[in-house]
Amino acid sequence: NAGSAVGANGRAGMAMATTQIATAAAGLGWMVAEWIRTGKPTVLGIISGAVGGLVAITPAAGFVLPGGALILGLVAGVVCYWAATSLKHLLGYDDSLDAFGVHGVGGIVGALLTGVLAYGPLSATDANPSGVVGSFAQLVIQAKAVGITIVWCAIATFVLLKIVDLTIGLRVTQDQEVEGLDMVLHGERIN
């Protein structure tokens, strides 16, 4: 995120700091949520929370202060935990690697909270001296952008899945799955 500032300056330093803070906070948020729900935290959970924090802070890194990054990370960790453990079962989708629960939901949380937590002077330019300021109006702008992105991704994914299905298919046969994909697709046997 610091490299997105295209310079070695205060803006890059702030992006680096907020990235570290949000990542750590999201790992803690996931850990606490998991601890409350299951009675014990897991290393995989903390790592998943940290990844969710990285995803969530990416749209916000150049727009929030450290306190905002802390809030964003804690919220992202808890919400990504819920999405990866409850939402996928509630909606019944297959997400064995929790890609949507961590990356999709984390990105949505980060984009929305950027609209709430943005601190104007961080993003001020000559063209926009007040910068992007967190407000209800900015939250609405962020929500519209998230909605458009969701629609675009759904359409693009549908088209790509149809192309794959028509060319090579989306699933292997039951027999191939039972025999093992390493052997069937790659000719490799795990010892």
Rosetta silent file (secondary structure, phi, psi, omega in degrees, C-alpha in Angstrom):
SEQUENCE: NAGSAVGANGRAGMAMATTQIATAAAGLGWMVAEWIRTGKPTVLGIISGAVGGLVAITPAAGFVLPGGALILGLVAGVVCYWAATSLKHLLGYDDSLDAFGVHGVGGIVGALLTGVLAYGPLSATDANPSGVVGSFAQLVIQAKAVGITIVWCAIATFVLLKIVDLTIGLRVTQDQEVEGLDMVLHGERIN
SCORE:     score description
SCORE:     0.000 S_00000001
   1 L     0.000  -34.067 -179.406    0.000    0.000    0.000 S_00000001
   2 H   -64.187  -34.014  178.919    2.864    2.387    0.711 S_00000001
   3 H   -65.797  -21.720  179.479    4.058    2.004   -2.883 S_00000001
   4 H   -67.403  -17.172  178.701    0.704    3.302   -4.114 S_00000001
   5 H   -75.513  -11.290  179.883    1.731    6.769   -2.954 S_00000001
   6 L    51.490   48.359  177.440    4.346    6.766   -5.750 S_00000001
   7 L   174.905  160.169  175.716    6.897    8.432   -3.536 S_00000001
   8 L  -101.053   85.599 -174.627    8.891    8.170   -0.344 S_00000001
   9 L  -144.247 -172.396 -179.232    6.990   10.731    1.659 S_00000001
  10 H   -61.461  -35.771  179.644    4.605   11.186    4.581 S_00000001
  11 H   -64.797  -42.080  177.607    1.682    9.818    2.597 S_00000001
  12 H   -65.856  -41.480  178.458    3.606    6.599    1.865 S_00000001
  13 H   -62.871  -40.732  178.261    4.657    6.336    5.503 S_00000001
  14 H   -66.140  -41.191  178.233    1.063    6.746    6.679 S_00000001
  15 H   -61.787  -40.192  178.263   -0.132    4.107    4.201 S_00000001
  16 H   -65.156  -44.340 -179.572    2.526    1.732    5.528 S_00000001
  17 H   -64.164  -46.809 -178.690    1.578    2.420    9.151 S_00000001
  18 H   -65.529  -32.630  177.078   -2.160    2.031    8.580 S_00000001
  19 H   -63.791  -45.581  179.647   -1.551   -1.213    6.673 S_00000001
  20 H   -64.063  -43.870 -177.047    0.374   -2.681    9.608 S_00000001
  21 H   -65.509  -48.520 -178.788   -2.176   -1.486   12.172 S_00000001
  22 H   -64.086  -38.133  179.563   -5.249   -2.728   10.303 S_00000001
  23 H   -63.268  -47.829  179.259   -3.635   -6.093    9.596 S_00000001
  24 H   -64.397  -42.493 -179.316   -2.752   -6.663   13.248 S_00000001
  25 H   -64.567  -39.133  179.346   -6.156   -5.442   14.432 S_00000001
  26 H   -67.062  -39.104  175.043   -7.989   -7.732   12.009 S_00000001
  27 H   -60.046  -42.382  177.300   -5.963  -10.720   13.204 S_00000001
  28 H   -67.018  -41.536  179.378   -6.944   -9.827   16.777 S_00000001
  29 H   -60.200  -45.984  177.895  -10.581   -9.235   15.801 S_00000001
  30 H   -62.074  -45.399 -177.289  -10.835  -12.662   14.154 S_00000001
  31 H   -59.315  -46.367 -179.039   -9.040  -14.278   17.104 S_00000001
  32 H   -65.095  -43.536  178.835  -11.396  -12.781   19.690 S_00000001
  33 H   -61.491  -43.269  179.064  -14.498  -13.663   17.642 S_00000001
  34 H   -66.254  -40.685 -179.790  -13.259  -17.230   17.193 S_00000001
  35 H   -62.266  -43.910  179.010  -12.314  -17.489   20.875 S_00000001
  36 H   -64.280  -43.078 -174.508  -15.776  -16.350   21.954 S_00000001
  37 H   -76.436  -41.656 -172.447  -17.554  -18.705   19.532 S_00000001
  38 H  -110.249  -10.681 -179.291  -15.424  -21.861   19.830 S_00000001
  39 L    88.802   -3.696  176.738  -13.588  -21.429   23.115 S_00000001
  40 L  -157.455  139.286  175.981  -10.143  -21.338   21.489 S_00000001
  41 L   -83.919  159.341  176.798   -8.363  -19.263   18.871 S_00000001
  42 L  -124.873  152.796  177.476   -6.419  -20.882   16.022 S_00000001
  43 H   -64.412  -42.615  178.064   -3.288  -19.790   14.208 S_00000001
  44 H   -59.198  -39.057  177.673   -5.027  -20.325   10.856 S_00000001
  45 H   -64.129  -45.858  179.881   -7.834  -18.064   12.061 S_00000001
  46 H   -61.918  -41.616  178.255   -5.470  -15.297   13.132 S_00000001
  47 H   -64.579  -42.737  178.197   -3.675  -15.520    9.783 S_00000001
  48 H   -62.093  -40.993  176.501   -6.997  -15.432    7.922 S_00000001
  49 H   -62.041  -42.170  178.768   -8.008  -12.380    9.935 S_00000001
  50 H   -61.620  -41.617  177.878   -4.705  -10.682    9.095 S_00000001
  51 H   -63.228  -42.799  176.154   -5.295  -11.341    5.383 S_00000001
  52 H   -58.780  -37.793  177.453   -8.797   -9.915    5.741 S_00000001
  53 H   -66.831  -39.545  176.238   -7.244   -6.832    7.336 S_00000001
  54 H   -61.608  -43.363  179.271   -4.799   -6.441    4.457 S_00000001
  55 H   -64.650  -45.305 -175.659   -7.658   -6.630    1.993 S_00000001
  56 H   -67.145  -35.867 -177.050   -9.829   -4.208    3.972 S_00000001
  57 H   -79.385  -19.223 -175.739   -7.149   -1.549    4.448 S_00000001
  58 L   -54.608  -48.247  178.068   -6.093   -1.523    0.807 S_00000001
  59 L   -72.383  -15.611 -173.204   -8.784    0.922   -0.373 S_00000001
  60 L  -106.002  -11.087 -168.356   -8.392    2.992    2.795 S_00000001
  61 L   -55.106  -36.881 -179.789   -4.617    3.075    3.405 S_00000001
  62 L   -91.341    7.470 -173.791   -4.083    6.552    1.949 S_00000001
  63 L  -123.911  -14.831 -176.215   -7.252    7.976    3.461 S_00000001
  64 L  -116.552  154.431  174.621   -7.406    6.974    7.153 S_00000001
  65 L   -84.628  170.592  179.481   -5.379    7.798   10.241 S_00000001
  66 H   -54.934  -39.360  177.951   -3.984    5.077   12.545 S_00000001
  67 H   -62.578  -41.636  176.258   -7.096    5.186   14.771 S_00000001
  68 H   -64.221  -38.452  177.955   -9.296    4.653   11.735 S_00000001
  69 H   -64.493  -37.702  178.075   -7.072    1.788   10.607 S_00000001
  70 H   -63.532  -47.532  178.374   -7.461    0.177   14.030 S_00000001
  71 H   -61.362  -48.609 -178.954  -11.263    0.405   13.845 S_00000001
  72 H   -57.666  -44.777 -179.324  -11.313   -0.785   10.248 S_00000001
  73 H   -64.533  -45.114  179.379   -9.096   -3.776   11.080 S_00000001
  74 H   -61.164  -45.737  179.532  -11.096   -4.853   14.117 S_00000001
  75 H   -63.426  -45.215 -179.314  -14.373   -4.638   12.199 S_00000001
  76 H   -61.614  -41.780  179.711  -12.916   -6.449    9.179 S_00000001
  77 H   -60.554  -45.434 -179.396  -11.539   -9.263   11.326 S_00000001
  78 H   -69.002  -45.342 -177.929  -14.871   -9.914   13.017 S_00000001
  79 H   -67.273  -40.969  177.372  -16.959   -9.538    9.847 S_00000001
  80 H   -64.673  -37.723  175.809  -14.605  -11.750    7.781 S_00000001
  81 H   -60.140  -47.221  179.148  -14.732  -14.391   10.533 S_00000001
  82 H   -61.014  -43.424 -178.487  -18.528  -14.310   10.410 S_00000001
  83 H   -65.099  -40.140 -176.933  -18.539  -14.489    6.603 S_00000001
  84 H   -76.698  -22.841 -176.378  -16.076  -17.400    6.504 S_00000001
  85 H  -110.670  -27.409 -175.604  -17.800  -19.415    9.210 S_00000001
  86 H  -116.926  -46.116 -176.113  -21.479  -18.495    9.145 S_00000001
  87 H   -60.409  -43.098 -178.088  -22.447  -16.650    5.971 S_00000001
  88 H   -65.461  -32.288  176.553  -21.231  -19.398    3.632 S_00000001
  89 H   -75.131  -37.409  178.487  -23.269  -21.997    5.540 S_00000001
  90 H   -62.238  -43.788 -178.279  -26.272  -19.689    5.673 S_00000001
  91 H   -91.342  -13.746  174.914  -26.175  -19.095    1.905 S_00000001
  92 L    72.905   29.974  177.323  -24.882  -22.595    1.059 S_00000001
  93 L   -95.970  154.628 -178.041  -22.050  -21.648   -1.284 S_00000001
  94 L   -90.941  113.741 -179.095  -18.846  -23.680   -1.695 S_00000001
  95 L  -144.264   69.464 -173.178  -15.825  -21.661   -0.573 S_00000001
  96 L   -61.739  -28.728  179.591  -13.309  -24.146    0.774 S_00000001
  97 L   -99.217    5.936 -179.925  -10.504  -21.566    0.869 S_00000001
  98 L    55.066   34.923  179.485  -12.757  -18.772    2.184 S_00000001
  99 H   -62.274  -46.289  179.597  -11.768  -16.561   -0.746 S_00000001
 100 H   -71.367  -43.751 -178.015  -15.095  -14.728   -0.755 S_00000001
 101 H   -60.623  -33.591 -178.943  -15.415  -14.643    3.036 S_00000001
 102 H   -97.090  -53.984 -175.261  -11.971  -13.086    3.464 S_00000001
 103 H   -78.951  -48.238 -178.834  -11.188  -11.264    0.206 S_00000001
 104 H   -65.028  -53.667 -178.034  -14.664  -10.392   -1.042 S_00000001
 105 H   -68.491  -40.070  177.383  -16.150   -9.418    2.284 S_00000001
 106 H   -59.730  -42.008  177.827  -12.918   -7.812    3.489 S_00000001
 107 H   -64.495  -40.746  178.202  -12.802   -5.633    0.379 S_00000001
 108 H   -63.851  -46.440  178.847  -16.425   -4.616    0.808 S_00000001
 109 H   -59.505  -45.852 -179.358  -15.875   -3.729    4.473 S_00000001
 110 H   -63.584  -43.511 -179.820  -12.755   -1.729    3.629 S_00000001
 111 H   -64.096  -43.141 -179.945  -14.386    0.162    0.769 S_00000001
 112 H   -67.833  -45.519 -178.293  -17.427    1.050    2.859 S_00000001
 113 H   -69.490  -21.628  172.904  -15.485    2.051    5.960 S_00000001
 114 H   -59.416  -39.231  179.066  -13.220    4.249    3.842 S_00000001
 115 H   -66.673  -21.677 -179.719  -16.319    6.378    3.275 S_00000001
 116 H   -95.040  -39.846 -169.121  -16.834    6.668    7.026 S_00000001
 117 H  -100.983   -2.773 -176.540  -13.268    6.953    8.334 S_00000001
 118 L   -59.141  136.111  178.251  -11.499    8.997    5.630 S_00000001
 119 L  -110.086  110.894 -171.519   -9.513   11.950    6.972 S_00000001
 120 H   -47.266  -50.811 -176.276   -9.502   14.719    4.375 S_00000001
 121 H   -57.921  -24.356  178.718   -6.018   16.232    4.820 S_00000001
 122 H   -66.232  -33.023 -176.445   -4.375   12.875    3.999 S_00000001
 123 H  -108.712   11.854 -178.271   -5.780   12.893    0.482 S_00000001
 124 L   -65.020  139.945  175.789   -5.783   16.670   -0.122 S_00000001
 125 L  -134.489  173.808  176.502   -4.464   17.836   -3.476 S_00000001
 126 L   -61.891  -37.826 -179.500   -4.321   21.180   -5.272 S_00000001
 127 L   -73.101  -28.709 -178.442   -7.439   20.160   -7.212 S_00000001
 128 L  -136.012   78.364 -173.200   -9.260   19.004   -4.042 S_00000001
 129 L   -61.053  -24.069  179.129   -7.824   20.922   -1.053 S_00000001
 130 L   -87.976  -11.705  179.872  -10.234   19.352    1.457 S_00000001
 131 L    68.488 -168.563  177.808   -9.456   15.808    0.293 S_00000001
 132 L   -92.069  119.081 -176.168  -11.851   12.905    0.772 S_00000001
 133 L  -109.886  133.758  176.744  -13.652   13.324    4.084 S_00000001
 134 L   -62.707  127.727 -178.625  -15.579   10.559    5.820 S_00000001
 135 L  -164.904  171.538  176.541  -19.278   11.385    5.777 S_00000001
 136 H   -62.840  -40.536  179.307  -22.664    9.912    4.972 S_00000001
 137 H   -60.944  -41.833  179.062  -22.383   11.335    1.455 S_00000001
 138 H   -69.370  -35.755  176.071  -19.005    9.632    0.962 S_00000001
 139 H   -60.768  -40.582  178.516  -20.399    6.378    2.385 S_00000001
 140 H   -63.751  -42.431  177.553  -23.153    6.516   -0.248 S_00000001
 141 H   -60.484  -45.900  179.792  -20.544    7.047   -2.985 S_00000001
 142 H   -63.416  -41.069 -179.904  -18.538    4.090   -1.679 S_00000001
 143 H   -63.985  -39.762  176.235  -21.667    1.920   -1.440 S_00000001
 144 H   -62.022  -44.025  179.645  -22.564    2.699   -5.068 S_00000001
 145 H   -62.485  -41.695  177.648  -19.045    1.764   -6.155 S_00000001
 146 H   -62.636  -45.179  179.455  -19.249   -1.501   -4.189 S_00000001
 147 H   -60.186  -45.417  178.415  -22.635   -2.293   -5.756 S_00000001
 148 H   -62.383  -41.594  178.915  -21.362   -1.644   -9.284 S_00000001
 149 H   -63.225  -42.009  178.770  -18.291   -3.786   -8.594 S_00000001
 150 H   -62.195  -45.417  179.830  -20.441   -6.657   -7.310 S_00000001
 151 H   -62.986  -46.928  179.295  -22.666   -6.537  -10.404 S_00000001
 152 H   -58.442  -47.995 -178.661  -19.647   -6.359  -12.746 S_00000001
 153 H   -64.075  -38.268  178.957  -17.915   -9.265  -10.999 S_00000001
 154 H   -64.232  -44.735 -179.831  -21.084  -11.381  -11.034 S_00000001
 155 H   -66.550  -48.318 -179.139  -21.596  -10.848  -14.769 S_00000001
 156 H   -61.769  -42.007  179.187  -17.924  -11.372  -15.646 S_00000001
 157 H   -64.127  -43.521  178.154  -17.720  -14.490  -13.468 S_00000001
 158 H   -58.588  -47.134 -179.760  -20.875  -15.930  -15.035 S_00000001
 159 H   -61.939  -47.258 -179.503  -19.508  -15.371  -18.546 S_00000001
 160 H   -63.793  -41.411  177.840  -16.113  -16.875  -17.701 S_00000001
 161 H   -63.982  -38.215  177.151  -17.662  -19.886  -15.979 S_00000001
 162 H   -63.577  -41.977  178.573  -19.888  -20.505  -19.011 S_00000001
 163 H   -62.637  -46.414  178.636  -16.847  -20.378  -21.306 S_00000001
 164 H   -62.670  -43.843 -179.633  -14.938  -22.828  -19.109 S_00000001
 165 H   -61.352  -40.724 -179.228  -17.979  -25.098  -18.817 S_00000001
 166 H   -73.591  -25.873 -177.713  -18.436  -25.175  -22.595 S_00000001
 167 H   -93.820  -58.248 -176.892  -14.750  -25.839  -23.293 S_00000001
 168 L  -119.500   -8.295 -179.210  -13.358  -28.117  -20.583 S_00000001
 169 L    88.825  152.721 -178.595  -16.176  -28.370  -18.054 S_00000001
 170 L   -90.841  -24.333 -175.969  -16.425  -27.105  -14.525 S_00000001
 171 L  -130.360  151.800  171.171  -16.332  -30.431  -12.695 S_00000001
 172 L   -84.588  168.290  178.919  -14.577  -33.724  -13.002 S_00000001
 173 L   -74.097  164.413  178.459  -16.571  -36.937  -12.946 S_00000001
 174 H   -60.200  -41.844  179.162  -17.378  -38.709   -9.694 S_00000001
 175 H   -62.852  -41.472  178.426  -14.959  -41.524  -10.619 S_00000001
 176 H   -64.545  -39.035  179.353  -12.152  -39.052  -11.284 S_00000001
 177 H   -65.369  -40.786  179.381  -12.803  -37.336   -7.979 S_00000001
 178 H   -67.252  -41.756 -179.958  -12.703  -40.652   -6.117 S_00000001
 179 H   -65.751  -33.617  178.437   -9.485  -41.731   -7.881 S_00000001
 180 L   114.687  130.162 -175.670   -7.894  -38.408   -7.008 S_00000001
 181 H   -69.383  -28.824  177.331   -7.229  -35.298   -9.032 S_00000001
 182 H   -59.687  -44.222 -178.644   -3.454  -35.520   -8.613 S_00000001
 183 H   -75.857  -47.234 -174.954   -3.424  -38.820  -10.486 S_00000001
 184 H   -66.639  -46.486 -174.550   -6.209  -38.140  -12.987 S_00000001
 185 H   -91.219  -29.707 -172.921   -5.200  -34.629  -14.029 S_00000001
 186 H  -119.232   -7.881 -178.692   -1.463  -34.562  -13.344 S_00000001
 187 L    66.908   24.894 -179.134   -0.333  -38.181  -13.378 S_00000001
 188 L  -114.193  141.539  176.595    1.161  -37.755   -9.914 S_00000001
 189 L  -116.697  129.562  178.382    0.709  -39.993   -6.931 S_00000001
 190 L   -84.342  127.701 -179.452    1.219  -38.643   -3.422 S_00000001
 191 L   -94.279    0.000    0.000    3.211  -41.040   -1.273 S_00000001
